């Protein structure tokens, strides 16, 4: 199960330089790095494990994980009507931030499933206290894997940001040109 909520912070930047400064100063602070970012996803895994005893052995009878996520995104509310270029840049950036945070949620969902499967597959132990300790170790191991996967994802995204953003921006600009050329009275392609 996943419980998802959203939180927003406001940006009113009229220029690119100001936008960059406000994203850095107003964005959420990540606990892992201590730095502020344009967006963030806070996650909490809660697993309820039930045990059963048979023939003097204890085993996991069920494991159910609830993933709670809070996605924190910027909301742009400029004080004055922005230039078209600035709107296009903002739309592109906001879309990329949202995509990035959604992929963090996907990674967490995969690990929530992996956590449940790993706990269910643990076998048995002499006592339920021993089995609970085994579950605790398995949980810690899977959550550490999850954290590493999230960090790796961020590293790859950071390396590719400028190229990806430029491709997205070029795509949006081309879409805008294509729409304008189809509108009555809009620019016509040269023959």
LINMO-V889221 format. One record per residue. N is the residue number from 1. RES is the residue in one letter. PSI is psi as a letter, one per 40 degrees, with the letter a starting at -180 (999 if undefined). NEAR is the number of other C-alpha atoms within 8 Angstrom. Layout:
# LINMO-V889221
n:N res:RES psi:PSI near:NEAR
n:N res:RES psi:PSI near:NEAR
This chain:
# LINMO-V889221
n:1 res:X psi:i near:5
n:2 res:X psi:h near:8
n:3 res:X psi:h near:8
n:4 res:X psi:h near:8
n:5 res:X psi:i near:7
n:6 res:X psi:i near:8
n:7 res:X psi:i near:8
n:8 res:X psi:i near:8
n:9 res:X psi:i near:10
n:10 res:X psi:h near:9
n:11 res:X psi:h near:13
n:12 res:X psi:f near:9
n:13 res:X psi:h near:11
n:14 res:X psi:e near:11
n:15 res:X psi:i near:7
n:16 res:X psi:d near:8
n:17 res:X psi:d near:6
n:18 res:X psi:d near:9
n:19 res:X psi:d near:12
n:20 res:X psi:d near:8
n:21 res:X psi:d near:8
n:22 res:X psi:d near:11
n:23 res:X psi:d near:12
n:24 res:X psi:d near:10
n:25 res:X psi:d near:7
n:26 res:X psi:e near:10
n:27 res:X psi:i near:13
n:28 res:X psi:i near:10
n:29 res:X psi:h near:9
n:30 res:X psi:h near:10
n:31 res:X psi:d near:6
n:32 res:X psi:d near:4
n:33 res:X psi:d near:5
n:34 res:X psi:e near:7
n:35 res:X psi:i near:7
n:36 res:X psi:i near:11
n:37 res:X psi:i near:11
n:38 res:X psi:d near:11
n:39 res:X psi:i near:13
n:40 res:X psi:i near:12
n:41 res:X psi:h near:11
n:42 res:X psi:h near:7
n:43 res:X psi:i near:9
n:44 res:X psi:h near:7
n:45 res:X psi:h near:9
n:46 res:X psi:h near:7
n:47 res:X psi:h near:9
n:48 res:X psi:h near:7
n:49 res:X psi:h near:9
n:50 res:X psi:i near:8
n:51 res:X psi:i near:10
n:52 res:X psi:i near:9
n:53 res:X psi:h near:9
n:54 res:X psi:h near:6
n:55 res:X psi:f near:4
n:56 res:X psi:e near:7
n:57 res:X psi:i near:11
n:58 res:X psi:h near:14
n:59 res:X psi:i near:13
n:60 res:X psi:h near:15
n:61 res:X psi:d near:9
n:62 res:X psi:i near:8
n:63 res:X psi:h near:13
n:64 res:X psi:h near:8
n:65 res:X psi:h near:13
n:66 res:X psi:h near:11
n:67 res:X psi:h near:14
n:68 res:X psi:h near:10
n:69 res:X psi:i near:13
n:70 res:X psi:h near:11
n:71 res:X psi:h near:13
n:72 res:X psi:h near:12
n:73 res:X psi:i near:13
n:74 res:X psi:i near:13
n:75 res:X psi:h near:8
n:76 res:X psi:h near:9
n:77 res:X psi:g near:8
n:78 res:X psi:i near:10
n:79 res:X psi:d near:6
n:80 res:X psi:i near:5
n:81 res:X psi:h near:5
n:82 res:X psi:i near:8
n:83 res:X psi:i near:6
n:84 res:X psi:d near:6
n:85 res:X psi:d near:6
n:86 res:X psi:d near:11
n:87 res:X psi:d near:9
n:88 res:X psi:d near:11
n:89 res:X psi:d near:9
n:90 res:X psi:d near:9
n:91 res:X psi:d near:8
n:92 res:X psi:d near:12
n:93 res:X psi:d near:9
n:94 res:X psi:d near:9
n:95 res:X psi:d near:8
n:96 res:X psi:d near:9
n:97 res:X psi:d near:11
n:98 res:X psi:d near:10
n:99 res:X psi:d near:8
n:100 res:X psi:d near:8
n:101 res:X psi:d near:12
n:102 res:X psi:d near:8
n:103 res:X psi:d near:8
n:104 res:X psi:d near:10
n:105 res:X psi:d near:10
n:106 res:X psi:d near:8
n:107 res:X psi:d near:11
n:108 res:X psi:d near:11
n:109 res:X psi:d near:10
n:110 res:X psi:d near:8
n:111 res:X psi:d near:11
n:112 res:X psi:d near:12
n:113 res:X psi:d near:9
n:114 res:X psi:d near:9
n:115 res:X psi:d near:13
n:116 res:X psi:d near:12
n:117 res:X psi:d near:9
n:118 res:X psi:d near:9
n:119 res:X psi:d near:12
n:120 res:X psi:d near:11
n:121 res:X psi:e near:6
n:122 res:X psi:e near:10
n:123 res:X psi:a near:7
n:124 res:X psi:i near:9
n:125 res:X psi:i near:10
n:126 res:X psi:d near:9
n:127 res:X psi:i near:9
n:128 res:X psi:d near:13
n:129 res:X psi:d near:6
n:130 res:X psi:d near:9
n:131 res:X psi:d near:14
n:132 res:X psi:d near:8
n:133 res:X psi:d near:8
n:134 res:X psi:d near:9
n:135 res:X psi:d near:10
n:136 res:X psi:d near:8
n:137 res:X psi:d near:8
n:138 res:X psi:d near:11
n:139 res:X psi:d near:10
n:140 res:X psi:d near:8
n:141 res:X psi:d near:8
n:142 res:X psi:d near:11
n:143 res:X psi:d near:10
n:144 res:X psi:d near:8
n:145 res:X psi:d near:8
n:146 res:X psi:d near:11
n:147 res:X psi:d near:8
n:148 res:X psi:d near:8
n:149 res:X psi:d near:9
n:150 res:X psi:d near:10
n:151 res:X psi:d near:8
n:152 res:X psi:d near:8
n:153 res:X psi:d near:8
n:154 res:X psi:d near:8
n:155 res:X psi:d near:8
n:156 res:X psi:d near:8
n:157 res:X psi:d near:8
n:158 res:X psi:d near:7
n:159 res:X psi:d near:7
n:160 res:X psi:e near:8
n:161 res:X psi:d near:8
n:162 res:X psi:d near:7
n:163 res:X psi:d near:7
n:164 res:X psi:d near:8
n:165 res:X psi:d near:11
n:166 res:X psi:d near:8
n:167 res:X psi:d near:8
n:168 res:X psi:d near:9
n:169 res:X psi:d near:11
n:170 res:X psi:d near:8
n:171 res:X psi:d near:8
n:172 res:X psi:d near:10
n:173 res:X psi:d near:9
n:174 res:X psi:d near:8
n:175 res:X psi:d near:8
n:176 res:X psi:d near:8
n:177 res:X psi:d near:8
n:178 res:X psi:d near:8
n:179 res:X psi:d near:8
n:180 res:X psi:d near:9
n:181 res:X psi:d near:11
n:182 res:X psi:e near:8
n:183 res:X psi:i near:7
n:184 res:X psi:h near:5
n:185 res:X psi:e near:4
n:186 res:X psi:i near:8
n:187 res:X psi:i near:6
n:188 res:X psi:i near:6
n:189 res:X psi:i near:5
n:190 res:X psi:i near:3
n:191 res:X psi:999 near:2
